[in-house]
Amino acid sequence: SLTDVGTVMARVLYHEAGGTDDLENITANPQMVSRMLYTFLVEQNNSWSRSILSTDAQHIMGKMDMMFYVSASLHKVNKPTVFVQHILANVTGTATNLTEEECRNADKRPEQDRDLYEFLWIQGWELENATEPKAYCLRSSVWLSKAVSPAFELKDWASTEYSTWTESRWKGFSARIFLVASRKLEPVVKASIRSDLVVRRVMIATELPTNGC
């Protein structure tokens, strides 16, 4: 199952990162895997996804399907990226007692935390008998940054020091086909049309009433 695959990948990554603890203690959470599969493949707007997203990111949950295409555009972040960011932040981050104003305003947070952590005002779970979800401030080390090569900032497209890339796009095209009958078939077609006309004339003549009726 995907849970087993996730467990193997987690153990390999932990080992390659220098982890020394017993790998048997590292297992993927089946409930988390099911929730992610349902969010990414079935319905993005569900109670779990709403609870892990920040209030500023709630607008990404619309009726449009999840698009997994990653373009070279610098002006738009696709939905899967935002979801992955918030999933990692919720799994690895820590809930704090900061108020919404402190969470959103870096000047009101401890100075030592400003450059080390990202703070998100998470919407939280929709509690029973509550008029609105219980939001909280989440502190995490998950950041989003633009993958921009210095070659694009310097506009040095021939640079051999920095990487460059392009994006291929498909253009729509159309075509019209006109079918012309073969000249060898023209006598056959004409003969069939003539025979059809003769048959129709005979049928009409037999259906006409006589003068005595």
Order of alpha helices (4+ residues) and beta strands (2+ residues): alpha-alpha-alpha-alpha-beta-alpha-alpha-beta-beta-alpha-alpha
